[in-house]
Amino acid sequence: MKVFRTQASSLLNILIVLSFTLLLPAISHAAAFVRVNQVGYPANGSKRAYLMASGSEAGATFVVKNSSGTTVFGPAAIGANLGSWSGSYPDVYALDFSTVTAAGTYTITVSGPIAASSPTFKIDSAANVYSTPLANSLFFYQNERDGPNFIASPLRTAAGHVNDQSASVYITPSTNNNGRFSGDLTPVSPATIIDASGGWWDAGDYLKFVQTTSYTVALLLVGVRDFPNQMAAGSSNFTAEAKFGLDWLQHMWDDNNKVLYYQVGIGNGNGKTISDHDIWRLPQADDTYGGCTSLYRYICHRPVFISPASVNSSGQVVANALISPNLAGRLAADLALCYHEYQTSNTVYANQCLASAEHIFDLANTAPSGNLLTVIPFSFYPESEWRDDLELGATELYFALQGCGTSCPAGPHPASYYLQQAAHWANAYITGPNDAADTLNLYDVSGLAHFELYRALALAGNPGGTGLETNQTALVADLQKQLNKAIAQSGTDPFGFGFPWATYDTTSHGAGLGVMAAEYAFLNGPALNGGIAAADYANRQLGNILGANAWGTSLIVNNGSTFPLCMQHQVTNLVPMPPNGPPFLSGAAVEGPNSFAAKGTLSGMVACPPNGVDVFAQFNNTKAVYKDFVQSYSTVEPAIDLTASSPLAFAWEVAGAPSGTP
């Protein structure tokens, strides 16, 4: 279940055993594997596969064959030795075949000291390559829906957590790093009940967080706006799904009193009541779980937690309290994007979104101390950067107000104010303590915010000499800095991945780099380190998370021929027969390779893989491990934020450029 992103955790009633991988003995026989992007390669893009071998492949050649077995490329010498992956696989080579452009299904065959062949893969138009992955991403979110408005599917047959429609609000308790607290939860005064229904489950558990939902909604709405033919049409139309996320965020913000609620449910409790992470079940069981006795009261009637700033020392709700700037920035962005999307089709809804966005932005705490507000416990999502969030929020507010001109509803500030604020916070990020320390993901949205602000400045006519604290050149330079750091990381990995494999959120970072590199290519930024074209780098990062990695697995479900089958996700473990598919939770992006594989079970968890065989163990090295194992939340738990950047990356690959100006 969803737990620490940057460190390990213990869950109540779950024994977590960290399986640090030791140096694997050399394999007893020669072996080699060809790793490809299993989704396929756009015909007009670069194409690279990787040969991973247990020994030298000096003198080896490779060919590309079509589905009829006809050689269409080669024999060609294998490319450069890119370095060692592990003691068992000390040699990794590049296999480049970019000149193959005809649509079709192909395989790669290596002839040499150790023969090898690839899975089948396709070459086609970018639209045909990525249309199914885009549709799969939408399917994932539809199946993560909570509340009465669920979407029936082979995985979902009933609504879950309908009781959230009348949920009691509590003060945030003091917890340890595992989320345990002493005593009982304390209701706010006066007693408050809100409608907290709807929204998506965060991950394989059933908790709901503004922290992760606000990030997810921002990326989906940007995709709907910028790529209408990819993300707002046909089988991958995210419009209704993005609004589903918006509706829940509106439930969690009381605009009349300016009060923020930030979490529904609690992972680990006080040892006297059962909490979300203590049991393994389908979501529809919770509304009546255990007869709703005192022991199960926080399963049947899930607590809602109010922002600590909105409660005084006596437990009374305080209106107009400051909001943690990370949440304020992303929520403002979401609600401004909402206005952009619905100002014509649903004016009342759009105007409420815009009013809320402006109120939230004005309440941002721009001098935070201590931990930012994320979730309880903070160690589940230990975010530390926030300037990027305010940059994004201000930029989207500028777009909203600039777009409506004289027809804007009355508000506290003109569009020019938000452009100034966006430039201020962009500069604060660029000159701040975490500049370029990360790339696009939940914890750092500058890779999107800089791109948005660049376009906002263009829309404003690139105003010079007006006191703005940044400019397009500085924004592109910072994107370049982030990408060059990723490229430097790629140089340490024989598969060229731009993020350390032995770290949480590898899948999310790969897709995020795909988005950033595509943005950079669109902006025609200066040459990147190593002379690699930004578009090629985007293509390779997506390839890494779609099968072109040491384990030969796609890290997004049903995107490719090999993908996670044993996710730590209750619905996919309990509904399919055999466990975890089919039916598959298509489109779900999992954590990916990590420094450890977690262990520990709960009553009712179905063993997966059923035979217990770890088919990926031989490909692990001394640092990075991947295990497709239902107990391993650290490698195969999916999540809404982990998945959010992948549809945007796919849309960029298909369209090549956003549609028009925001």
N, C-alpha and C positions, 0 to 999 in steps of 0.2 A: 504494500500500500504506500501511498505517497508519503515519503518522509524526507529526511535531510537531503538537500541537493549537493552540499559541499562536504558533508561528513556523514559517518554512519550513525544509525540510531537503534534504540531498542523499542519495540512495541510491546504494550501490555500483553502478557500471555504468549509472546513470541520470543523464542530464543534466537538471537541473531548471531550467527557464527560467520566471521569474516574468512573467506576462502582465498587467502593470498596465494597466488600461484608461484611456485618455485620454478627454477630453471628446469625446463622439460628435458629429459634425456633425448639424445639424438634418435630420430626414428630409425627403426631396424631395417628399412628398405627404402630405396630411392623413390621419391614421390615429387610430383610437380602439379601445379594447379594454375589455370588461367582464370583471372578474376575480371569480370566485365560489369558494366552498368546493365543490370538485368532488365530494366525498363526499356532500354534501347538508346540509340544515338540519333539526334536530329541530323538529317542528311547533309545540311550545309554547315554543321559544326565540326569541331575537332573531335577526334575519336581516339581514346587511349584505353588499352587493357593492360593488365599486369600479369607477368609470369612469375610465380613464386615456387622456388625449387629447393629441394634438400641438398643440392650440390651444384657445382658450376655447370652452366649451360653454354659454355664457350663453343662457338661454331654453330649453334642451333639456328634454325630458320622457322618461320611460321607462314601459314597461309590462311586466308579467309575464304570460306566456302559458302555458297548459297544453299537454299533448302533442297536443291536437286543434287547437291554434292559437287557442283562445278566450282573450281577455284576461280575467284574473281580478283584476288590480290595475292601477290607473292608467287613463289617462295621469296621471302624477304628476310634479311638478317634481323634477329631480335635486337632491340635497342640497348641502350646503356644499362649497365648494372647500377641500380638505384640504391643499393645498400642491403644490409642484413635486417631481416625481421626478427629472427629468433635463432637459438642454437639449432633447432630442428629445420629451420628454413632460412639459411644464411644468405640466399641469393634471390633478389627480386629485380626483374627486368621490365623495361617499357616495351609495349607493343603498340605502335602507332599505325593507324590505317585510315587517316582522314580523307584519303582520295576515294574511298569507297562511298558512293553517294546514292546508288540506286536503291529504291525502296525494296525491302525484302527481309527474309529471316536468314540469319547467318550463324556460323560457328567459326571458331579459331582453332586450328590444330598446330601444335608445335612438334617439330621433328628435330631430334638432337640427342645429347647424352641421356636426357630423361624426357620421354614423350609426355605430352599433356594435351588436353582439349578443353574447350570452354562450354558452358551452358549455351543454349541458343539465345540469340538476342535479335532485335530488329533494328533496322535503319529505315527511317521514314521522315515525313515532315514533322516538325516539332509539335504541331497540333495533334497528329496521330500518335506520337510517342507519349505525350503527357496528358492526353484527354482522359484516359482511364485513371491515372493517379489523381488528377483533379477531382473527378467524380468520387473516388475513394475517400479523399479528404473530407468531402461533404458528408459522406455516409458515416464517417467516424463521429463527427459532431452530432449528427442526428441521433445516433445511438447513445451518446453521452447525455441526452436531454433528461432533466429531472422534472418532476411535477406532472400535473394532469395533461399537459399538451405534449405527451410523448408521441413518437412516430413509430407505428407498428412495423416490425421487421422480424426476420427469423430469430434475431437475438432479443427483441423486446416485445413482450406480449401484454404488459400491464404498466400502469402509471406507478411511480414510486414517490414517496414522501409528500403525499397530498396534504398531510398534516402541517407542512410548512406554510400553508395558506394562513394559518393563525399561530405564528411562532412567538414565543416570549423572548424578551430581550434581557441580556445579562451583562454585568460588568466583567471585563476581562480579568480572569484570575491570574495569580502569579504561578508560573509553571517552571519545572526544570527543563533541561534540554530535550527530554523525551515527551514533554507535554503533560506530565503528571502534575496534579495540583492537590493541595490539602483542603480539607473541609468540603463545603458544597458551593455551588454557584450562587451568586447573589443577584437577584433581579434589580433592575434599575428602579428609581423612584421618580415619578409615579410609575406603577406597573405599566409596561408598554407591550403591545402585541402588534406585529406587522405581518404583512403578506410577503414571505420570503420564498415563495414557490417559484418554480421554473429554474432557469440557469442550467449550466452543465456541471456534471460531477467533475471534480478537479482531475481525477486520475483513475486508478483502479479501485479506489475507495469511493465514498459517496459524499465527501465534504465539498463545500462550495466556497470559493474565495474571490473577493473583489480583486485581490492581488493578481491572480492568474487570468481571471476573466477579462479584466480591463486591458491587459496586454493582448489577449486573443482577439477581442472585439476590434481593437485598433487595426491589427493586421488584416483581419477579414474585411473590414469596411474600406480600408485603403485599396484592397484588391478589387472589391465590388466597384469602387469609383474609377480606378485607373485601368482596369482590365474587364470592361463590361462584356466583351465577347467570350472571355474565359471564365470569369467568376460571377457573372450576373446573367447567364443565359444557359439554356439547355440542361444537361444532366449535372452540371457543376454550378448551378445558380445558388450562390451563398446569401442572396438578399434576405430571404426569410430567416435563415439561420443566424445571420448577424443581428437581425432585429430581435430574435429570441434572446440573444445575449444582452442586447441593449435593454430589453424589457426588464430583465432581472436586475441589471445595474440600477435602473430607475427605482425598483423596489428597495434597493439598499441605500438609496439617498432620499432623505426627507427634505425636499426643497423648501417647504413651508417654514420649517424650523432650522434648516441648515444643519442637519445631523446625518452623520455617516455611520452605517452599519457595514461591517467588513467581512463577516464570516458566518456560515451556517454549519452547525455541527461541531463536534470536538473529537479529535482523534484518539487521545488517551485521557482517561479520566482520573479519578481520585482513588481507585482501587476498591471503591464501594458501589459504584454504578458502572454499568457496561457502556462503553463508548464505541465509536465507529470502527476503530482498528482492532477491537477485541473479538469480532465475529466475522464469519464468512457466509454470505447469503445473497440472494437476489434483492434488488431495491424495493420491490413491492411488498416484501416481508416486513419492512420496518414500521409501517403505520400501525400494526397490531402486534409487534414483536413481543414475545414472552408475556402476552396478556397485558402489556403496558404497566406491569407492576413497578414498584419503586426502583428495583434493580435495573429496569430497562427504560426508565422514563426519558433518558436522553437519546434513546434510539427512536422511540415512538414520537416524542415531542422534542425535536432538535433545538438546541439553544441558538439564538442569534446574538452575536457580540457587537457591542457598540464601540466606536472609536474611543479609546481611553480619554482623549482630550475633551470629549463631549459629556463627561461625567465629573462632577466635583467630588471632593473628599467625603461628602455625605451620601454619595451614590445617586445624586439627583442629576437629571439630564440638563445639560447646558446647551442652549442654542448658539449658533454662530461661532462655534469653536474652530480653531485652526485645524487644518488637515495635513497629514503627513505628505510631503511634497511629491513623493513618488506616485502615490495614489491620486493626488490632486491633479498632477500633470496628465496621467493616462486617462483618468475619468473625463477631464476637460476635453482631451483629444477625441475620445469616444463620442461624447455628446455633441461636440462640434461637427464631427463627421456625420452624426445622426441628422443634424440640421441640413447639411449639404445633401444627404440622400433623400430626405422626406419633405423638404420645404415646399414642394409643389404637390406631391401626392397625398400628404397627410400633414397639413399646415399646423394643426393644433399640437400634434405630437412633436413636430419639428421645433415649434416655438418653445415648447416645454424643455426639450433637449438643450436648446441654445441658452435659455435662461439658467438652467442648471449648470451648464458648462461654465458660464461666466461667473456665477456665484461660487462654484467650487474653485475656479482658478484664483479668485480674489481671496479665498480663505487658505491658500497654500501657505504652509509654514516654511518660510524661506531661510530660516535660521535653525534647523533642527538640531537637537542634541540627543545623544544616545542612539539606540536602535531606531531605524525607520519602522513605521507600522506596516507589517506585511500580513502575517497570520500568527496564530498562537499554536505552538510555540514559535518564536522568531527563527529558531534553528531549522525549521522546515523550509523556509525561504529567506535566507539571510542576505537580503538586498542591501547594498550600501550606497549606490549612486542614485541621484535624483535630479540633477540639473538637466540631464537629457530628457527626462519626462516632462519637465516644465517647458523645455524647448519645443517638444512635440505638441503639447497642449496649446501653447501660444500660437504656434504655426497653424494648427487646424482651426483655431478661433479666427485667425486672420483670414484664412480662406473662406470661412463661413460668412464673415461680415463683409468682406470684399465682394463676395459673390452676390449678396442680396442688395448691395448699394443702398439707395434711398428707401427701399421697401423693408429694411431690417426692422424687426421689432425693437422697441426701446430697450436700451441696455446701458450698462455703466461706462462703457468705453467704445471709442471708434476703432475701426480696423487697424489704423496706424499704431495705436497703442500696443496691440498684440504683436505686430511686426517688430516693434522696438523691444518688447519683452522676449520674443523668440531670439532675436539677435543677442540680447543680454545673456540669456541662459546658455545659448550656444557658445558664446565666448567664455562664460564661467566654466562650462564643461571642458573646453579646449585648453584652458589655462588652469584647470583644477587638478585634484590629486589622482583622479582615475582616468585621465585622458588616454584613450586608445589602449586601456588595460583589458578590453574585452571586445567582442564583436556582437552583431545583432542577435539578441536572445532576450529572455525575460528580464535579465539583470542589467541590460544596457540597450537602450533603443536609439542611441545616437546614430547608428547606421541607417536608420529610417528617418530620424528627425533632421539630420543634416541634409539629406536628399530633399525632403519636403521644404525645408527652409530655403535651399538653393532655388527651388521653383517659385517660392513665395517672393523672393527678392527679384526674380525675373519678372514676375507679374507686376511688381511695384515699380518696374522700370529701373532696377538696380540703383536705387537712390544713393548717391554719394554725397558726402559732406553734410549729412542730416543727423549725425550723431549716433548712427547705428554702430553697435560694438563688434560686428563681424561683417564679412562679405563673402561672395561666392568663392573667391580664391582660397580663403581660409577654410571654408567648409570642405572643398574638394581636397585640400591638403590634409585635412584630418581624416577623411575617408581613405585617402592614399596611405596615411600613416597606419591606420588599422589594418588595411589589406596587406601592406608590406610586412607588418608583424606576423600576420597569418602566413604569408609566403615564406618568411623565415622559419616558421614552425614547420611548414610543408617540407622544407629542405632537410629537416631532421627525421622525416618519415619516408620510408621507401615507397609508400603509396601516395605521398604528396598531400596528406590531409592537413588542413590548416589549423587544427585544434588538437591538443593532446588526447590520445585515445584513452588514457588512464584517468579520465575526469568525468564527472557527471555531465549530462546534457550534450553528449557528442553529436547525436542526431540533429538536435535543434541547432547547434552551432554550424553544422555542415550546410543545412538549408539556409541559415542566416547569412553565411558567407556567399552562398549562391545568389541571394537577393542583393547583397552589397556589391558584389562584383558586377552584376548586371546593371545596377544603378550607375556604377562608376564608368562602365563601358558606354552607357547612354549619355553621360555627361562628358565623354571624350576626355577623361582625365589624363594627366601626364603618365608616361611609361611607368609601369610597376617594376619592382625589383625582379631581376632575372629575365627581364624581357618578355614575360608571359603576357599575352593579351588578356584583358579583364574578362572578356566573354569566354575564353578558353578556361580560365581559372574557375569561373562559375560552373561551367560544364563539368569540370573534374571534381569539384566539391560535391555536386549532386551525385556524380558517379560513385564517389567514396561511400555515400550513405545508401546507395542503391545496389550494392553488391561488389564494387571494385575496392575491396578491402581484404585484409588477411583472412577473414573468416568466410568470405564468399557468400555473405548473406545480405539481403536488403534489410534495412532497419525500419522500414515502413511496411505494415502488414498488407499483403496481397499485391504489393508493387514489386514484381519480379517472381522468379521461380522458387527461390529460397527466402523465407521471411519468418519472423517470430511466430511460433505455434503455441508457446507455453507462457504467455504473458501473465504477469501478476495483475489480473483484472478479473473481478468476480464474475461478471456476466459471461465473459468468454471462457472462463473455466467451468462454469456450472451448466450452461445451456448446451453447448455443442457436444456431440458424441462422435468420436472420442473428444476428450477435453480440448478446448481452445481451437476448435474448428475442424471441418466446416460446420456451421457458417462462421466466416471470419469477420473480425472487427476491422474491415478493410479501411486503409488510410491512416490507421493509428501509428504514430511515430513513437518508438520506445526510447528509453534512456540511451541505450547503445553500450558499446564497450566501456569498461570502467576499471578502476584499480582493484576491485573485489567483486565477488558474487555472493550475495546474501543468502542465508539459509534460515529456516524456521517456518513452522506450519501452524495452522489453525484447524479446529474441528470443522469438517465439511469441505475443506480444500481438497480437490481432486488431484491426485498425483499426475504430474505432467513434466517431462515425458513419461508415459506409462511404464516404459521399460527401464527408466532411470539412466539411460545412456546419454552421456554428454558428447554429442557429435562434434562439438567445436573445441574441445579441450586441447587437441593436438596443435591448434593454431594460436593458442595463447602464448604470450611471452612473459618475461619476468615482471613487466609493468602492467600490461593491459590484458584484461580477460573479458570474454563474452560468454555468457551461459544462457541458453534458452530453457529456462527452468522456472516454474510457477512461483517458487519461493524467492526468486532473485529480483526484488524490486529495484536493485541497483543497476540491472542491465536490461530488463524487459518489462518494466512498468511503462505503460503509455500515459500521456497526459495532454490536456488541452493546450497548454503553452508549448510543449515540445512539438506539437503538430502544427502550430499556427504559421510558422514561416515556410513550411513546405508548399502549400497551395500557392502562396505568393511567389515562391521561387519557380514553380512550374509555370505559372502564368507569365512570368518574365521570359522564360525560355520560349514559350509559344509566341507571344506577341512581340518581344524584342524591344518594346517601348510602350510607355503608358499612353492611354487614349486622351489626348488633349491636355488642357490645363485644369487643375483642381478648381 
